[in-house]
């Protein structure tokens, strides 16, 4: 069988295209590569001590009032390499005029076993100001050696309410924070929020077994509600709370909340009625 020169070139081009496509499809992103581990993240800041540069990341590149999903990694100054075998803890502290307290925060875990990126969350329940401020102390060990570093964290005032700190009718102090959706839609939205209690000034464990009742309303549109909302509950102890809220149009929404125990006892928040137009426990959304 005879082939023209143009036919051979065409066959070679097709073979190269197939090989190129197969290579790009079959080669996974290497989580051990520090350049790919932080894709989609922006650097908040760097913290330095004598041995390491600690890089803090989030999707927004900032810390904010409420729930913060924070990533971090440790760069060794001597080797210029990122540490993969560190055990890390942190302690956020609000320094007020008359007291110091912490806030809800998680343990820190590696994102992937073979990588150098670590992850956790912090819920700042109040903003800083000129005389009161948050700082973050990071302690870590590598092998048998312990290290530490501390930095001031910027927590500005927010225009929309995404976190509630209050005392329930049981005299327990709670923190309820909005987490998802970050970009709500005109639809039934999957909702994620967190519930913690203040055990003492430094300890805020997750609350298990409660229900967060949700009632979305549009104050500027006759305070109308929406159908098919699902109250937020846990799927397992120690986890965040998941539910659904329905948004029927764009604009400003107040997500009215009630915090209830497993037996149905309401600890905080009011039911929305014709005479009571809003709960004092709520989140705000404007989209």
C-alpha positions in Angstrom: 0.0 0.0 0.0 1.4 3.4 -0.9 1.1 6.5 1.2 1.6 10.1 0.1 3.8 12.4 2.0 0.7 14.4 3.1 -0.9 11.3 4.4 2.1 10.4 6.5 2.2 13.9 7.9 -1.4 13.7 8.8 -0.9 10.3 10.5 2.0 11.6 12.5 0.0 14.7 13.6 -2.9 12.5 14.8 -0.5 10.2 16.7 1.1 13.3 18.4 -2.4 14.6 19.3 -3.4 11.3 20.9 -0.2 11.0 22.9 -0.5 14.6 24.1 -4.2 14.2 25.2 -3.4 10.9 26.9 -0.5 12.5 28.8 -2.6 15.5 30.0 -5.5 13.3 31.0 -3.6 10.6 32.8 -1.1 12.7 34.7 -2.6 13.7 38.0 -1.8 16.9 39.8 1.1 16.2 42.2 0.0 17.1 45.7 3.6 17.0 46.8 4.4 19.9 44.5 4.2 23.1 46.6 3.1 25.0 43.4 0.0 22.9 42.9 -0.9 22.5 46.6 -1.9 26.1 46.9 -3.8 26.5 43.6 -7.0 28.5 44.2 -5.5 30.0 47.4 -4.2 33.4 48.2 -1.6 34.2 50.8 -2.8 36.0 53.9 0.6 36.7 55.4 4.0 35.2 56.3 5.2 34.6 59.9 8.8 34.1 60.6 11.0 32.7 63.4 14.6 31.7 63.4 14.1 28.5 61.4 10.9 28.8 59.4 8.7 30.9 57.3 5.0 30.1 58.1 2.7 30.9 55.2 -1.0 31.4 55.9 -3.5 31.0 53.0 -7.2 31.3 52.4 -9.4 31.5 49.3 -9.8 35.2 49.8 -6.3 36.0 50.9 -7.6 37.5 54.1 -9.1 36.7 57.5 -12.6 37.8 58.3 -15.2 38.0 61.1 -16.9 34.6 61.4 -15.7 31.2 60.0 -12.3 31.1 58.3 -10.9 28.0 56.5 -7.2 28.5 56.7 -4.3 26.6 55.1 -0.7 26.8 56.2 2.7 25.4 55.3 6.2 25.7 56.9 9.2 26.6 54.8 12.6 25.7 56.2 14.9 28.7 55.9 18.1 26.6 55.7 16.9 24.1 53.1 14.3 26.2 51.3 12.0 23.2 51.4 8.5 22.8 52.9 8.2 20.6 55.9 6.0 17.4 55.5 6.2 15.9 59.0 5.2 18.6 61.4 2.7 18.3 64.2 1.0 21.7 64.5 -1.4 23.3 67.0 -2.6 26.9 67.2 -4.3 29.2 69.7 -6.2 32.4 68.5 -6.5 35.0 71.3 -8.5 38.2 71.5 -6.7 40.7 73.7 -9.4 43.0 75.2 -9.0 45.8 77.6 -10.1 43.8 80.6 -9.7 40.2 79.5 -8.3 37.7 77.0 -10.3 34.9 75.4 -10.1 32.5 72.5 -12.7 31.3 70.0 -13.9 28.2 68.2 -11.0 26.5 66.3 -10.2 23.1 64.9 -7.3 20.8 65.1 -4.8 21.2 62.2 -4.5 18.3 59.8 -2.5 17.6 56.6 -4.4 18.1 53.4 -2.7 15.0 51.8 -0.4 12.5 53.4 2.4 13.1 51.0 2.0 16.9 50.8 3.2 19.9 52.9 -0.1 21.8 53.2 -2.0 21.8 56.5 -5.6 22.9 57.1 -7.9 24.0 59.9 -10.6 26.5 60.8 -10.9 29.5 63.1 -14.2 31.3 64.0 -13.5 34.9 65.0 -16.7 35.9 66.9 -15.9 39.6 67.2 -13.9 42.1 65.2 -10.7 43.9 66.3 -10.4 47.6 66.8 -7.8 50.2 67.7 -7.3 49.0 71.3 -8.4 45.3 71.1 -6.9 42.8 68.7 -6.6 39.1 67.7 -3.3 37.3 67.5 -2.5 33.7 66.5 0.1 31.6 68.3 1.3 28.6 66.2 3.2 25.8 68.0 4.7 22.9 66.1 7.2 20.1 66.4 9.3 18.4 63.8 10.9 15.3 65.1 11.9 16.1 68.7 12.3 19.8 68.2 9.6 22.3 69.2 9.1 25.7 67.5 6.7 28.6 68.0 5.6 31.8 66.3 3.0 34.5 66.9 1.4 37.0 64.7 -1.4 39.7 64.9 -4.5 38.8 62.8 -6.7 41.4 61.1 -10.4 40.8 61.8 -12.3 43.8 60.4 -16.0 44.7 60.9 -18.3 43.1 58.3 -21.4 44.7 56.7 -23.4 41.4 56.8 -24.0 39.3 59.9 -22.4 35.8 59.5 -21.7 34.9 63.2 -23.7 35.1 66.4 -22.3 35.0 69.9 -24.9 34.8 72.6 -26.1 33.2 75.9 -28.8 30.7 75.6 -31.7 30.2 78.1 -29.6 27.5 79.7 -27.0 30.2 80.6 -24.5 28.6 78.3 -22.6 30.9 75.8 -22.8 29.7 72.2 -21.3 30.7 68.8 -23.2 30.0 65.6 -21.4 30.7 62.3 -22.5 30.7 58.7 -20.1 28.7 56.4 -21.8 27.8 53.1 -22.9 28.7 50.5 -20.4 31.3 49.7 -22.2 32.2 46.5 -25.9 31.7 47.0 -28.3 31.2 44.1 -32.0 31.5 43.3 -32.6 27.9 44.2 -32.6 25.5 47.2 -29.1 26.0 48.5 -27.1 23.5 50.5 -26.3 25.2 53.8 -23.4 24.5 56.2 -23.0 26.2 59.6 -21.3 25.5 62.8 -22.4 25.5 66.5 -19.9 25.7 69.4 -20.2 26.5 73.1 -17.9 28.3 75.5 -16.6 25.7 78.0 -14.3 28.2 79.4 -12.5 31.4 78.1 -10.0 29.3 76.1 -12.1 26.3 75.0 -15.0 26.2 72.5 -16.0 22.6 71.6 -18.5 21.7 68.9 -22.1 21.3 70.2 -23.6 17.9 69.3 -27.2 16.8 68.7 -28.8 20.2 68.4 -31.0 21.6 65.6 -30.7 25.0 64.0 -34.1 26.0 62.6 -34.0 28.3 59.6 -36.6 30.7 58.2 -35.4 32.9 55.3 -37.2 36.1 54.9 -37.0 39.2 52.6 -37.6 42.3 54.8 -37.8 44.6 51.9 -40.4 42.5 50.1 -43.2 42.2 52.7 -41.1 39.8 54.8 -42.1 36.9 52.6 -40.6 33.5 53.2 -39.6 30.6 51.0 -40.6 27.0 50.6 -38.7 23.7 51.1 -36.2 24.8 53.8 -34.5 22.1 55.8 -33.4 22.7 59.3 -29.6 22.2 60.0 -28.5 19.1 61.9 -25.3 17.0 62.2 -24.6 13.8 60.3 -22.1 12.7 63.0 -20.9 14.0 66.4 -18.2 16.6 66.2 -19.2 17.7 62.7 -20.6 20.8 61.2 -24.4 21.3 60.7 -26.0 20.8 57.3 -29.4 21.8 56.0 -31.0 23.7 53.1 -32.5 27.1 52.6 -34.6 28.3 49.6 -34.0 31.7 48.0 -36.7 32.6 45.5 -35.2 35.8 44.1 -32.1 37.9 44.3 -31.7 40.7 46.9 -31.4 41.0 50.7 -32.4 38.0 52.8 -32.4 37.6 56.6 -31.9 33.9 57.5 -33.8 33.8 60.8 -32.5 31.1 63.2 -33.6 29.3 66.3 -31.2 27.1 68.3 -32.9 24.0 69.7 -31.8 21.1 71.9 -32.5 17.4 70.8 -35.7 17.4 72.8 -37.0 20.5 70.9 -36.4 23.0 73.6 -35.5 26.3 72.0 -32.5 27.9 73.7 -32.2 31.1 71.5 -34.0 32.9 68.7 -37.6 33.6 68.1 -40.2 32.2 65.6 -41.2 34.6 62.8 -44.9 35.4 63.0 -47.2 38.2 61.8 -46.5 40.1 64.9 -42.8 39.1 65.3 -41.1 39.9 62.0 -37.6 38.7 62.8 -35.5 36.5 65.2 -32.7 38.2 67.1 -30.6 35.3 65.9 -29.9 35.5 62.2 -27.6 35.6 59.2 -27.7 38.1 56.4 -27.3 37.4 52.6 -27.4 40.0 49.8 -26.8 38.7 46.2 
